[in-house]
Amino acid sequence: MKKIILSLMLLLSFNLYSENDNVVEVKHRKAFDVEGNKYIIRPLYGVATKSDLGELITFKNMEPDPNNTKIAGIQVERYVYKGVFNMPLNVTLQSSFITHFNHYDGKPGDSVPGDAGYYTDENSYEINFGIKIYWTQFPWDKYVRTRLGASEGLSYVSRVTNLERFNQYGEKNSNYLNYIDVTLSFNARDITRVQNLEDTYIGIGLSHRSGIFGRVNGVDGGSNNVTFFFETEM
């Protein structure tokens, strides 16, 4: 994980170069100096799941959170580079604000450990910052343009969510954890044939907080939420 973060930081620290058609002269291009749309705005809605990240990414399993937590929020991204090294690779800086609608509707039992005061009915508010990379070329792009994104960053919640209380019962929790966001989205114009949706995508994602096996504030576990969203560029 540290190597990935270091590589991204080095990528952002260097200037990129590209050739302009048949002209031999190299054009100097700085970070944030991108053509076309500069921002991605992504409203989202999601459900908590007690399945781990590996199970969700490989579509092996998706077990619901015993407390049925829902989330809603918005993510804002700013393009840093487009077409890195002339590859279908884009880089953004990402920030997000998410509300966790905590809810506990029963007494503690075998499936929901904890005493009567362990879970909360008060919402948790989450703020995230990170670097995100997108791969934007797939064999089926002539039918529907697709992009796969993954971010790495930091996360803070105003209070530990019910899902993390469940996953870390009897163990350490923290408001500050590592943050990973994975998204898969499809161009809405290609799907609907509506011209005005050219810069709009719809998709599914994973919002993940964890202590990276105890490396962040001594937290060994974390939490996952499956999200559904649309995103527009501007």
N, C-alpha and C positions, 0 to 999 in steps of 0.2 A: 504493500500500500504506500509506503514511504517513497519507493522508487517511482510510482505513478505520479504522486504529488510533485516530486522533484522534477520529473520530466515535463509536467504541465507548466511549472513555474519557469523552467528554462525556455520552453516554447514561447511563453509570453514575454520573456525578456529580450528575445532576439527579433530583429526586423526581418520581414519576409520580402522576397524578391520575385518578380514574375516578368515574363517576356510579353511584349505587346504585339501579337500576331507575328509578322515577319520582320519586325524591327529588331535589330541586334541590341539596341540600347536597352538596358535594364531599368525598369521603373522601380523606384523606392516606395515602399508601402509601409506605413506605420500602423501600430495597433490602434484599433477603433476607427481607422480610416477605411471603411467598407462601403461598397457600392450597394445601392438599393435599400431595402428595409434594414433598419438598425435595431429594432426592438421586437421581442416576442412577449405577448401578454397571454397568460394562461389561467383562466378560472378553472377550478377543479372541485370535484366532489369525490369522497371515497369512503371505504369501509375498512375497519380494522380487522386484522387476521392474526391468529396465533401461529400460523405456519411460518417457517423460517425463510430467509431470502433465497436459499438454494432451491427449496421446494417450489417457490413462486416463479422463479426465473425459468425453471425447467417444466413448469405446468404440471408438476406431480401431485400437488395437493394445495387446497385452500380451505383451512379450517376457520370458521368464524370466531371472532373474539367473544368469549362467554358473556361479556358485559354489553355486547352489541354497540360498540362505539362507532360513531360516524364522524367524518371530518369534512371541512369545506375551506377553501382558501383561494389565494391568487399568487401566481408566480410571475415575476418580471425578469426578463433577460436582456442583456445588451451584447450585441455581437462585438467580439474582439477581432477575430479574423474569419474570413471566408475563403474556402479553397486553399487550405494550408498545404504548401509545397505542391500546388497544382493537383491536389487530391480532393475527392468528395468529402472533405472534412472541414467542419466549422467549429469555432470555439466561441463560447459566450461566458459572461459573468452572470450569475444567477442569484436572485434573492426571492424569498417567499414569506408569506404570512399565512398561517393555517390555524383554524380553530378546531379543537377536539371537543366534541359534544359528549363529555363523560356522562355515563348513566349507570346506576346500579339499582337493579329492580328485584333483588331477592336477598335471602339470608345466605351466609357463607355455607358452602357444601363441598363435596369432594372435587367438583369440577371448577369451583371458584374459591380458592383458598383465601384466608384472611378473616379478620374479626369484623364486627359490625361497623367499626370506624375506619377500616382500612381503605375502602374505595370512596370515591367522591362523586357527587352529582354536580359539581361545579366545573365549568369549562376550563380547558387548558389552552393557552395561546402559544404558538410555536413560531419562531423566527429562524430562518436559515439563510446562509450565504455559501456560495461555492463556485467552482469552475466547472463548466459543462462542455462536453464535446459531442458532436453529431456526425454520424455517418449517413450520407445522403444519396448513395447510389446502390440500387438493387436491380436484379434482372428483370423485374416486372414493372419498371418505372414508366414504360410506355402505356401501361394500363392505369396505374395509380402510383403517383410519387409517394415515397415512403422515407421516413427518417427515424433513425434510432439514436437516442441520446442517453448519456450517462454523466452524472455530476458527482463531484467529491467536495465536501465542505464541512461546515460546523453548524450545529443546531442548538437552540436554547428553547426550553419550554417554561412557562410561568409556574406550572406545577406538574409533577410527574403524572402522566396519563394513567388511566385505569388499566390499559393494555400492558404498560410497562410494570405497573404494580403487580399484575397477574404473572407476567413472564418472569419477574425478578422477585417473587415472593420469598421472603427470608434472606434475600441477598441485597447487595448495595445497588442503589439507584442514584441518578444524577440529573440535574436540569440541563447540564451541558454535555453533549455527546457528539460523536461523528455523524455526518449526514451523507446519505447516498440517495440520488433520485434517478430512476431509470424510466424512460418514456419511449413508446413506439406510437408514431402518429402517421396519418394518411391524409393526403391532400383532398379537401372537401370538394373542390371544383371537379377533380377527376372522378369522384364518386357520384356527384349529383348532376354534373354537366352545367352547373350554374356559374356563369362567367364571374359574377361578383364575389365568388368564394375562392378566387385564385390564391389569395394570401392567407387562407384559413385551413387549419388542420384539425382533425379529430383523432382521439387516441386513448390509450390506456397506459397507466404508469404504476410504479412502485415507489413509495416514500418510506425510507428506511433510516432509523436512528439506532446507533449501537455504540458500545464501548470498545469495539474491536478486540474482543477477547481479553478485556481487562486493561488495555493500553490507555484508555481514556477514563480518567477519574475512577479507576478500579472496577468499572462495570463490565461484567462478563457477557451480558446479553443485550437485548434491545427490543425493538418493535417494528412492525411492518404494517403498511396500509396500502390497499389497492385503490388506485384513483382512476377516475374517468374525467375527461376534459375536452375542451376545444381550445385552440390557440390561434391567435391572429398575429400577423406581422405588420409592422408599421414603421 
